[in-house]
């Protein structure tokens, strides 16, 4: 391979797409470059499934489309999917879809999820499936049934979760962009911990069809990439109505999110919630986020103090609603239809019991039990209904805030990425979700963009939240910030 091709992983997805379109490098060469890097970085645990032949076949098809004169910003560009998106197999040919669970080990889907199909249509080339917390439940990726993911900035630390494989892959140059999902922060938090850009669009913008379900009223697909310009291009590819397949899909036309990049943010009102800067926020993260806010002000934005008074309640509310929905969604894993099946069952009940005992990990079982409890007769009104009521109040708080500001900014997480094994208490993990959960409960679009480094030189992300369907506003604010800073260009040593 020529000199020119040895640094392909340092390019953004759009830069690489432009080179492929100009035929300076073929999609096959680009795919080979990333496949080689994936093998050299296996220690990170970012990928669960790679199949060179499948990838190269897609790359050859992209090269043929280019040779036929077709153009597209992502045509021929390698990427990878979080292993929560169903990828179609023909017989045994194809990447398995496991959701990070033993329950689905080796499962071959008979169809593509809508997001995977849309990425295929854009001509981007799939490098494989990315590791994640089991059924996307977690904040550290330690709940993957197969292996943990390591943070490329410090292999003794977690990459965040649940889209930890996705974040580690982009940060270490194993894929220019990837998909992720965010139910309560799983795109924003790992993006923050790994020093990359992540966007979760408005709930319903990208179809949930073929995304292994965790909590259906919260689950949302999104993009993780080096910068906001890449995120805008890739997000445009995956969004759009899918009403026949996902009843909560929004009936708003697909949009070109790249179109509005480049507008000045002069006069943009940035709401800064005081509840995001309380005693729980570590000083290193506070300093990086404060510096980012000052940078936005330098670009002409106006800082507006706001209040989101129910921020703390988002933790108990989310950890009632999400497990409730999970306990219902995961009832389908019964050993009958698909996935793991216990050997030699005595009777049907024995089949159910042992299949689920063997197939699910501890965190998933914990959530099924919590979910079943809060939905049970006698507790439903006290927990589930109460949580739904407070969820509405949290959403209302945001609407009040958005009368005073255009965008909300603050930290993504109270600290930088912690050490593997450090938070063995599940509640300690839950508490770290405090700043991402409110936006999820309200269905709002949110981003994380790199804004500095904290303790032990670990990356810090700035969270941006917008009102419903305001993705363009968020992406443009992020883009303007990235034109003026170079945090998003910093990469770990290895
Ligand atoms: N950390 C949160 C949880 O464990 C969020 C996960 C997610 O967004 N998928 O549920």
Boltz pocket constraint, residues with backbone or C-beta under 6 A from the ligand:
constraints:
  - pocket:
      binder: B
      contacts: [[A, 135], [A, 136], [A, 137], [A, 138], [A, 139], [A, 161], [A, 162], [A, 181], [A, 182], [A, 183], [A, 184], [A, 185], [A, 186], [A, 187], [A, 214], [A, 322], [A, 429], [A, 433]]
      max_distance: 6.0
